[in-house]
Amino acid sequence: MAENSVLTSTTGRTSLADSSIFDSKVTEISKENLLIESTSYVEEEMPQIETRVILVQEAGKQEELIKALKDIKVGFVKMESVEEFEGLDSPEFENVFVVMDFQDSVFNDLYKADCRVIGPPIVLNCSQKGEPLPFSCRPLYCTSMMNLVLCFTGFRKKEELVRLVTLVHHMGGVIRKDFNSKVTHLVANCTQGEKFRVAVSLGTPIMKPEWIYKAWERRNEQDFCAAVDDFRNEFKVPPFQDCILSFLGFSDEEKTNMEEMTEMQGGKYLPLGDERCTHLVVEENIVKDLPFEPSKKLYVVKQEWFWGSIQMDARAGETMYLYEKANTPELKKSVSMLSLNTPNSNRKRRRLKETLAQLSRETDVSPFPPRKRPSAEHSLSIGSLLDISNTPESSINYGDTPKSCTKSSKNSTPVPSKQSARWQVAKELYQTESNYVNILATIIQLFQVPLEEEGQCGGRILAPEEIKTIFGSIPDIFDVHTKIKDDLEDLIVNWDESKSIGDIFLKYSKDLVKTYPPFVNFFEMSKETIIKCEKQKPRFHAFLKINQAKPECGRQSLVELLIRPVQRLPSVALLLNDLKKHTADENPDKSTLEKAIGSLKEVMMHINEDKRKTEAQKQIFDVVYEVDGCPANLLSSHRSLIQRVETISLGEHPCDRGEQVTLFLFNDCLEIARKRHKVIGTFRSPHGQTRPPASLKHIHLMPLSQIKKVLDIRETEDCHNAFALLVRPPTEQANVLLSFQMTSDELPKENWLKMLCRHVANTICKADAENLIYAADPESFEVNTKDMDSTLSRASRAIKKTSKKVTRAFSFSKTPKRALRRALMTSHGSHGSVEGRSPSSNDKHIMSRLSSTSSLAGIPSPSLVSLPSFFERRSHTLSRSTTHLI
């Protein structure tokens, strides 16, 4: 076979010999030489040999190389031709040749002369790391494949194999002739052979030859490594390479899905019966007989071979998944093909069974074929946990619950001579609890544990954070209910009417409060993560297909299994209510059951309250992402979003008149933001999820305690749906009037103002929230909504914005706003002096530039007007209107 042949290059050296053997011989020779040298050193001191670099031709013109050699303090000379080598050869130096191109004639001459040859990336890499030049018995151009051990299979052309081996050696890789556990990558030209099968079972990456060629193309990149996942995954051999599939027994929708998956995984598909097909994938639960006699070269396999290959990210062996009908001549023929009809058939059958079991464990593929089932991913929701009357019957009906995969009961349940109604309900409670524990065990053992295991074939199926999001606190819930089930089992086994069932749930009520809220509150996120990963990650989709078809799942999807914890507590409350009805009044457990039911309701109320808090925190995060420049201190555990209101500014504050302003009312503050005029870029989270760009710009985060009065502006012809806030900032002595017009009819103005006043009153600890509202005429506060949507008004606002841009454009030294405001405040002082100080030359320069830019714009820029000056202009008007308000 080609893969076992020994190839000889033009120089007479063996190219495909196991390079590890050659390296070990070099090491042994080096050790012997070292021993001889150490012995002779005692008799006479040996002269030291200095390393010298010879830059060949173009390498001598590279300033970067010369600088790198100086950094590592290695002497060098330049050489233009091989003829000059005789004059440079000296026993005092160990010459290392740096060659730019390993394909030209100069390199071949040096290689034939057994010279030590390296590439420029080696020198640059040593300079970067501060290391000496490495010793290599072969020409070494770069270290892209350093520490990689490669093995080849399926190559029939000698020249191609020699070329690939040479490139691997040039990049620092090692070649193994035989495949073993030390091989890090298998380079395959086909998907058959013993080496391929062993590599699949060990999870060794199987690569295309293009991987080596592309790595060589990037040989001059300084920090490039061919084993990096992002680069390597582009050249992995897909599971269905060289495979042509056809499908039998599947629905049109499922068949279309499998055909798309086939193309995604490197294969092709053809109609049923085409002679070119290599595999026929059969739905064994539906197909009872094949419609034609398959050819000998056609693999007729179960569908688990298809999904198992995708999950492992490698073509699975067909032997384990052959489709055969029971009690047929074909089955007997397949048994004879496995050599089970020999005199030692029992021993060989046992050995074959052990081999298949071992291979099954290595490939981590279940022998249970998947069954088709309708998806219910869009039909599940949490709802209210307090509405226990709407609990699905499936949560109580234990007849369809998956079988237990944990330890069996210690004792069989005794049946009293006369079964009381209380005993019947208690038995049902125990049975449903036992089934529920089995479901949790199935989720953990069948799904969570395999996903968390290290060394999965083909690498991790899901990231650790995705696994945590999906399963959450399921293990903690499992531990609590396992204890409850054990206590109920002991009670049922040693049944007595006077024994208390309520005490069991009271005993674990605190544990239920700790474990359930983290899972229930994030169940929707868990479900969304499953749906997203199943669509985006074919291996996870195949993993679910295989495991959801196993008997333990009872033909239920992972989402359907995970909703059971959401349903469990309401169903337990129903059973405890039923148990209380059948408990005599004189029984001590009657009052205990009432306490247990009350504790369960408290747990569910706590879950609902915690869920509301979680949703409120999520809303605050949404505000932070939507508002550009939003203060970080908005995020607080005690804060919650109450209402969002869309408005238009009617005054000069908090922004220009006509600007679209969004008010976010929180329980203790008010976030004011305006619509951004230009949205740039998007936000990308660390996990790669792209968020939409922020559509709002932060203006001010105002504590509700600063709102002194809420003005309900009366409706007139010139004023509609308007209100105003009278604000007293802590750093100012004057009042500020913020006036707005509501633009949405979803929330009536009256309801909005009452809501705002109620939270203002709560913040300042006042009970009379109604006294904060004051009805006012628009004329008293110069508030009107006239012509807000007219063409003239929009044009006026556009001119104001243009004037700001022109003013900023002609400000040649980008002076900060604070400096401009300080300059304006200085100009408003006592005729050019503030507190007895004359303006400096810098102040005069700023004021002169401000006057020139304002005259150029034609309109005074509102962005350059300081807030105190605005208070001074409006104080006379507001004082008359607000004196009687405060």
Secondary structure, DSSP 4 states (H G I P E B T S, - for coil): -GGG---B-TTS-BSSS-HHHHHHHHHHHHHHHHHHHHHHHHHSPPPP-EEEEEEEGGGGG-HHHHHHHHHTT-EEEEESSGGGHHHH--TTEEEEEE-S-TTSHHHHHHHHTT-EEE-HHHHHHHHHHT-PPPP-SS-B---TTTT-EEEEES---HHHHHHHHHHHHHTT-EE-SS--TT--EEEESSS-SHHHHHHHHHT--EE-THHHHHHHHTTT-TT--TT-HHHHGGGBPPTTTT-EEEEES--HHHHHHHHHHHHHTT-EE--TT-TT-SEEEE-TTT--S-SS---TT-EEEEHHHHHHHHHHTSPPPGGGGB---TTSHHHHHHHHHTT-SSTTHHHHHHHHHHHHHHHHHHHT--SSPP------TTS-----TT-GGG--GGGT-GGGSPPP-SPPPSSPPP--SS--HHHHHHHHHHHHHHHHHHHHHHIIIIIIHHHH-SS-TTS-SS-HHHHHHHHTTHHHHHHHHHHHHHHHHHHHHT--TTS-SHHHHHHTHHHHHHHHHHHHHTHHHHHHHHHHHHHH-HHHHHHHHHHHTSGGGTT--HHHHHTHHHHHHHHHHHHHHHHHHTS-TTSTHHHHHHHHHHHHHHHHHHHHHHHHHHHHHHHHHHHHHHEET--GGG--TT--EEEEEEEEE-SSSSS-TT-EEEEEEESSEEEEEEE-SS----EE-TTSPEEPPP-EEEEEEEEGGGEEEEEEEPPBTTB-SEEEEEE--TT-SS-EEEEEEE--SSS-HHHHHHHHHHHHHHHTT-S-GGGGEEEE-GGGGT---TTTTSHHHHHHHHHHHHHHHHHHHT-SS---HHHHHHHHHHHTSBTTBBTTBPPPHHHHHHHHHHHHHHHHHSS--GGGS-HHHHHHHHHHHHHHHHTTT-
